[in-house]
Amino acid sequence: MTQRSSPSCPCCNSPSPYLLSYATVDYFHCGSCDLIFRLRSKEDGEECIRHYREDYFRTSSADQLNVRRAALFKGVIDCIEKTKKPGSLLDVGCGRGLFLQIARRRGWSVTGIDLSADSIREAEKFLEGRVFCTTLNSLAADQSYDVVTLINVLDHMLDIRKEIFCIRAALKDGGLLYLRFPNGLFHSSLLRLADRMHLADVMQRLVVFHEYALTPKFTRRLLEEAGFSEVSIHNSPLAGSSVYQRLSAMRIFSDLFNQAGLLFARTLDFCSGGRFIIGPSLEVTAVKSGSPIV
């Protein structure tokens, strides 16, 4: 068995032992802050950014327009409007703009940004003047928003801590942050179980790993350090993938799996008072308040 080193966690610098391999990439798990991450060289990072700028629209943007995704986006607005009346909203990683169209119909003044010029060209057909091919760092410093959303985006970012602080700067005092991303604990546990059962090749189609696999513990710590309060973390409904839509058997299995899994996860979440959050995807809300912990 090959001995692997324990690299430093990119967020807290603690030694992080090897956890698992996914698609030939090694992932490591920080025992201090609970972050699951992969290692990237500077060149790897540049290639990753190039992929999102030039290739992501062609390979992955179809998922953004399926029926399940529209239902998910309506649920996101419902979640936000539990505590916020329609105001200004910034969607980071807006893609083709379907979420922003839904939010605008609900009375929100919307802005979207994305790295993909192709995605922005598509979004501009419906949201002209409201979407931009840019990054958080390049946003006008004098603009701030009542709500900032990142839907299936945060775990793709290369410097997650820096981005959260940029998001905080883009929010008004008392503004709401909404995050949705795969639950790293769920996906890592599923993949490790599948590996022990010699089913890893099959299960790799159902698990999700990007730059990071985010856990509830890590997310709460990161947001609180960045000056957010009222951090709420819950299981999120699944959106489904176009891969499953092309295969009727997989679609039926996916529907049943999603419904049963979400019901069980939400029941456990409720009965445990939020201590056990085991669903495949998480949604997080937090309020900008106080000062960051430097």
Secondary structure by P-SEA (a helix, b strand, c coil): cbbbbbccccccccccccccccccbbbbbbcccbbbbbbbcaaaaaaaaaaaacccccccccccccaaaaaaaaaaaaaaaccccccbbbbccccccaaaaaaaaaccbbbbbcccaaaaaaaaccccccccccccccccccccccbbbbcccccccccaaaaaaaaaaaccccbbbbbbbccaaaaaaaaaaaaaaccccccccccccccccccaaaaaaaaaaaccccbbbbbbbbbccaaaaacaaaaaaaaaaaaaaaaaaaaaaaaaccccccccbbbbbbbbcccccc
